[in-house]
Amino acid sequence: NSMRRLFWRALLAVAVAVTASACDNNNNLSTPTGPTTPPTVVTETFSGTLLKNAEYTHTFTVTDSGDVSVFLLRSADPANPDNNAIPIGVSLGTWNGVSCAIVIASDNIMPVNTDNPSQGQLTGRATAAGNLCVRVYDVGFMPGSANYELLIDHY
């Protein structure tokens, strides 16, 4: 519990520092010392079979602050190929080495759809480098199992 409080205090301190720097006036502008290289987007994929009433957690490491986007590419019933868009739950959080502390969740995500690009996506923001986790879970639509595939973009 004290670790959680320490984490949230550190997160709050970063947010306050970012807010303070964003509120700075134009009298403190500085000339860049050289070209800056934007951080590289890292793409990772995770897949598995989600069973009825089950959940699975996948961990990954971000090396820089920035958006973290999770895309559900597939959630299909292996026994019935026509049932290829099973809604599942997806959450994103911080990993402490033992458990996933959920920060943002969607309890009903369908796979990415070209007609609706925002469908199948969950996006959060990492404020610093660290260990994160994505959790998938049955939300009551599982016929028995579903093969799923996630794609995660982060820095």
C-alpha positions, 0 to 999 in steps of 0.5 A, a space after each residue: 500500500 505504501 508502494 502504491 502511495 509512493 507511485 501515485 505521489 511520483 506520478 502527481 509530481 510529474 504531472 505538476 512539473 509538466 503543468 508548471 512547465 506548460 504554464 511558463 511564459 515566453 520570457 524564458 525561451 531558449 535556443 535548441 542546442 542541436 537537433 532532437 531525435 524523436 523517440 522510436 515507436 516500439 510495436 509488440 504483439 501478444 496472443 493467446 487463448 482466453 478461456 471462459 471466466 479467465 484473464 491473462 496479463 502480459 507485461 512489457 517495458 516502455 523506455 520513454 514517456 508517451 502514448 501507449 495504444 493497445 489494439 485488439 486485432 482478433 478475438 475468434 472462437 476456434 470452434 466456430 470461425 464465423 464467430 470472429 469478433 467476440 467482445 472481451 475486456 482489455 485494461 492497461 496498467 503498471 506492473 510491480 513485478 507481481 500484479 497489474 495495477 489497472 489505470 485504464 480499462 474498457 470492459 467491452 472491446 471488439 476487434 479493430 474494424 476498418 469501418 470504425 478505426 477507433 473500435 478495438 483500441 485502448 490508449 493511455 499515456 506513460 509519464 515515464 519509462 517503466 514496466 506496464 501491463 495489459 490484461 485481457 479478460 472474459 466479460 461474459 460473451 465467451 463461448 468457451 474460449 477465444 483466440 486473441 491477438 493484441 498489438 501494442 504501440 509505445 515508446 
